[in-house]
Amino acid sequence: MEADVLIVGAGIIGLAAAYNILRINPETSVLIVDRMGDVGQGSTAKSAAGFRAELFTSTTNQMLSNTSVDFYLHIQKDEGYDLGMELVGYLILRSRDQFEGIADVANILEKKGALRIYRKAELKNLLKMNYEFDGDEEAEVLGVKNVDYGLFGIKCGYIDADKLAYYYRDRIKEMGGDFQFNTNVERIIVEPEVKLGIPREPRAWQKVRFTGVETNRGVFKARNLVIAAGGWTNQLLDPLGIDCISKPKKRQIFTFRPKTEDQRALLYTKGFNEEGILPFTFLPTGHYIRADRRDGTFWFSYSDEVRPFSTNDEPEEKYYYDNIYPIIVKYFPQLEGARVDNMWAGLYMINSVDHNPVVFKRSNMVVATGASGSGILKGDAIGRIAAALIYNEPYADLFGGEKISSNKLEVVGRSLEVEKFVF
């Protein structure tokens, strides 16, 4: 089998790339391969599935997120395809020192209508929690900081990752795209652009092309490749000597169903959104709480820095009790006794250089990775850039009419603003 474009990875980024390649030219034959049994079953399915439009310090991330979220809202509102999007908002709690480091950007975003800045006195009228820890020795040991500000992202909330993946899958099939599941890619095939028929080709002095992949189900050939394999992307590229400046780290989610009236009152905190539920809340320590209205549960997680780069995605229950629970009960004492009901883990493909996505082309192969935990919420824009590179277009047309250079997220000569809102 040979396709015009072979895409490795059926997560949101790979799906968005396929969708946009076919949107531009439905005559292109596209094959997507994935090690799982259906679309979006890897880290996409294991994410917190939050979205935030413009709520970034990098102007590039602002553009990628805003246009992608607008596309998803278009699907749900105009096409009538339910993506499970709920605009509950993001509430980013910060100490005074933390706020001062991003105050300039926060004030600009507030003027644009992307967020609202709450002071402590305002927050206390809305959210029942502990705000001050001066003199608390245990809090000092745990690194717990005071809460002085809350940045409330307005066009932010949750999306059903499965529904988004299925939307892409169905549209791709309608446009003639094909899928090969339960297929583990083991190696990218490298061949000379011009075959000379000599032993040990390609030689170091020959120009090369990436002509397909070896898998557990045989060889798949293609004229062009897109590598969107999430946490496994660098493992496929390292043997080729291609640097994607991104590596995977495990991120874990633990759920808890409220047992007391105080816990239920926290889950259904009113005053921030029409749904009458706690916004997606980020603590000054890097921990976050998602209130899931559909399931009536809390989701807890923490984006730790000192974590091995690894493709290990097995959840660790002890991690919750050691690293999450002691912190969240300091801020929310009503969560005392919150035991784990369910847990899972996925991979963040982290670009530690600047926390903007990484999309570039080498010969006939496009690499799309490095979303640093925001692949879903920037997926449409990343897919459009990947599609533009496949067709050698200098600019990608983002949803809503904005344009971006197809080489904006290139590794070589990269010069992007460092993102400070990394969760």
N, C-alpha and C positions, 0 to 999 in steps of 0.2 A: 504493500500500500504506500502511495506517495501523495502528499497533499501540498498545496501551495504554501500553507502555514501550519506548522505543528506547534501547539502550545502545551507546555509542561506545567500542569497545575490547574485544577478546577476550583480554586478558591475565588474570592471576589475579584482579585486583580486579574487572574487568568481569564475569568469569564468576561470581565469588562473589556479586556483586550480583544477577545474573540468577537464579542458583540459589536464593537466599534470597527473592527476590520471588516466584518460583513456588512455593517451599516454603510460604510463608505463604498464597498464594492461587493454586492451579493454574489457575484460570479466567482469570487475567490473560494477555493476549497480549504476548509479549516477543520483540523482534527485536534481535539483536546484529550490529553491523556492524564490520568490521575491514579494514584495508588489506592484510593478509597473506592467505595462502591457506588458513589453518587457525587453530585456537585456539592461543594461547600462543606464537606464532612471532616476536614482537617481543622486547622486553627480558626478558620472562619466560624465553624459551628461552636467552638469553645471560647469565643470571645465574649466580652461583656456587651458587644453590639451597640455601643453608644455612638451618637453622631453629634458633632458640634460644628456649626458653620461660622467661619471667620474667627473663632475663639483660639487664635494662635498669635504668637509674637512675630513670626516670620510672615512677610507679605506673600511669599510663594505658597506657604501652607494655607494662608487665608483664602487665596484664590482657588486652590485645589479643593479645599473643603467646601467652600460656599457653592461653587458650581456643581459639585457632586451631590451635595444635600439638595440643591434646587432640582436636580434631575430626579432624585428619589421622590421628592415631594410631587413633582410632575407626574411620575408614574402612579402615585397613590391618588392624587386629586384629579388629574386630568384624564388619565387612562383608566382610572377606576380599579386598579390592581392593588389589593391590600398588601402593604409591606409591613404592617404592624407598627408604623411610625407613631410615636407619641411625643409631643413637644412638651416634655416635663421640665426642661431646662437643666443646665449644669450649674452647680453651686460650688465655687472654688473658694474654700476658706483659707485665709492667709493671716499670718502675724504681721505686725507693723513693719518689721524689717523685710519680710518677704514681699509685702506689697510695695514698699519703696523701690524694690528692684525692678518692678514691672509697671509702676504707676503711669509712666508716660504712655505706654502702649494701651493700658487699661482705660485711660482718659480719652484717648483717640477712639477706641472701640465703643466707648459709651456715647460719644458724640455721634458716631455712625449708627447708633441704635442696635449694636450687636450685643451689648451687655449693659447691666445695671450694677453700679457699685453700691453695696450696702455697708454702712458703718455698724460698729458693734451694737450701739443702742437700737438701731433698726432691726438687726438680726435677733436681738433678745426678745423682741415682740413677736417674732415669727417662729423661732426654732428653739426648742427646749434642749439645752446642752450646757456643758461647762465651757466657759470662755477664758477663765483666768487660772493660772497655775503658779503664780509667784509664791515662793516659799514651799512648794510641794516637792519634797526631795525625790519621791518616787517618779513624779512627772519629769523631773530633771534627768534622772537616770534613763528613762525611756525616750528621752528626746522630744517629749510633748511640748508644743509651743502654744502660746496664747492665741486666741482668735480675735483679731481686730477688724478684719474686713471680710466681706463676701462678694465675690465677682459672680454675678448671675448671668450666664449665657442664655440668650433668649431663643435663638433658632437652634436649639439643642435638645437632645433627648435620646430615645431608644428606637431601634429598628429590629425587626425579626430577621436575623441573618439567614435563616433557612428560606424564608419567603423571598428575600432578595436574590439568593442563589437560584431558586427555582424560576423566578422571573427571567433571569438571564438564560438559564438552561432552555426554557421554552421558546424564547425569542430566537436563540441561536439555532435551535432545531428547525424552527419555522423558516429561517433564512438559509437552511441547507448545511449548517455545521454538524459535525459528528463527534461522538465521544467514545473513548476507550477507557473503561474503568478497570479497577483491580490490576493496574499496570504500573509496576515500579520501575522508574527510569534509573538505570545503573550507570550509564555513560553517554556523553555527547560524542557523536562521531565527527572526527576532523578529517577532511580530505583536501588535496590540493585543488586550487581553482582550475588549473590546467594539469591534467594527468599526463605524465610522461611515460608511465609504464615501467618505472625503475624500482628496484627493491627499496623498502623502508620509506616509501612516501607517506606523508609529506616530509621532505627535507626541511631543515631550518630556514633555508633561503627561498622556499616556495611560499607564495601567497596561499592562504587556506580559506576554506568555507566549512561551515558546520552543516552537515548534510542529513542529520537525523539523530536518532537515539537508539541505544541498545536497552532492551527491557527484559523483564522476566517472561514476556510473551513474544519475544522476537524483536526484529529490527523494524523501526518505522522511519521512513525517509520523507524529507520535505525540502522545498526550495528555500524556505525561511523558517526560523525557529523563534519562539518567544519562551523565555524561561521565567516562569512565575511560580516557582515551587516553594514559596514561603521559606520556612526554616531550613529547608534542604538546598536552597539555591546555591549557597557558597560551596557546599560539598560537590555540586556538579561543576562549578566554575574553577575551583582550586586546582584540579588536575590540568586545566588548560592554562593556568597562570593568569587568569582574569580576575581582577579584584573588584568586588561589588561593595566594598567598605561597609558591609553589614554582616552581622552574625546573630544567631538565635539565642534567646533566653526564655526559660520557662516562666509563665505567668499563671497563677492559680486563682480559682474562684471557689468560694465556700458559701453555701446558702443556709439560711436559718428562717424558720417560720415563727412569727411572734407568738409568745405564750401568755403574755400579761397585757392588761389594758394599756399600761404605759408604753409597752413595745408596739402595740397596734396603733396607738396615738402618734408615735414617731413615724411609723410607716405611712400613715395617712395624714402627714403634716399639711396643713392648709395655708394658703396665702401666697404661694409661689407660682402655682399653675392652675389651670382650669380642672385638671384631673384630681386635684386635692390630694397629692401624694408627695412624699419627700423627693426633691430633685436628685439627680445624679450628683452625689456630694463627695467632694475631695477634701480631705483633711490636710492641715499644714505639714503633716509627717509623710505624706505620699500615699497614705491609705485611702481607699474609697469605698463608698456604700451606694449600692443601687437598690432602689425600692421597686420591686417588680409587681405592678398592679394586677396583672393577669393571674399570677400564681400566689399573690399575697405573701411574698417572701422578701427578705433582705439578701443581697449578694454582697460579700465582703472580699476585698482583694488588696494587694500591696505591690507596688512596682519597686522592688528592691534593686539597688545598684550592685551590691556584692553578691552576684549570682553567676555561676559558671556559664559560659557559652556552651550550649548543649542542645541536642534534639530530644532529650529526655522530657516527655510530657506526661509523666505519671504524677498525679496529685499526692501531696503528703499532708495527712490530717494534722500531724504534730506541728507543721508549719503554721497553721492557723492559731493553735494555742500558744505557741512560742512567740510569734511575730505580729499577729493581727489582733487577737482578742485583748491582750493587755492594754493596747493603745485605744481601741474603739470604746472600751468601757470607761476610760478616763474622760473622753469627750462626751460619751452618752452613757451615764451610769444606769439608765433604764434598760440597757442591753446586758446587764449582769446576768450570767447564766446562759448566754447564747451559745448553744451547742451545735455542732455541725450536723445538718440534715442531709446535705448532698455536696459533692465537690467534683471538680474537673480541672484540667490544666491544658493549656495550649502554648504556642510559641509566638513571641514577638520577634520579628526580624529587625534588629536595632541597628540603625545607622548612628554610631556614636560621634561622628564628625560634626553633624549639624542638625540631625533629627528631621531632615526633609527626605521625601522619598528619593529613590535612586532608579533612574530609567536611562538606559543608554544602548547604543548599538555597536556591535563589533562584527565586521563583515556582514553576513546575512542573518545575524542573531541579535535579537533584542532581549535585554534583561530588565525586569521590572520587580523591584524589591525595596527593602529598607524603609518601610512605612512607619516603623517604630511604634506599632500598636494602633495605628490609625488607618489601616488598609481599607477597611470597609467604608469609612466616612470620606475617604479620598479616592475610592476605587474607580468611579466613573472617569474622573480626570486623568488618573494614571493610565487607564485603559485607552483613552483617547490619544495620549502622548505616545504610548506603545504602538498604536495603529498608525499614527503619523510617521513614526520611524520605519515601520514595515514598508510603507509606500514612499519613503524618502521625501516626505513633505517637510519643509523647513519650519512650519508652524502647525500646531494642533488647535483645532476649533473646540473650545470647551463649551459645555451646555450654557445657553444664554447668549452666546455670541462672542465671549472673550477669547482672545488668542494667547497662546504661550509658545515660546520657542521650543521646538522639539528637543533641543539640546540643553534646555534649562537645567535638567536634573542629571546631566552627564557627570561622570566621575572626574575625568581629566579636565583640569582648569576650573574645577568647581569653586564657586565663590558665592555662597548663599548665606543669608542671615541664620544665625544659630537659633533654633527654636527653644524657648524657655518654658512653654506650657507643655511639658511631656508628662503624661500620666500612665 
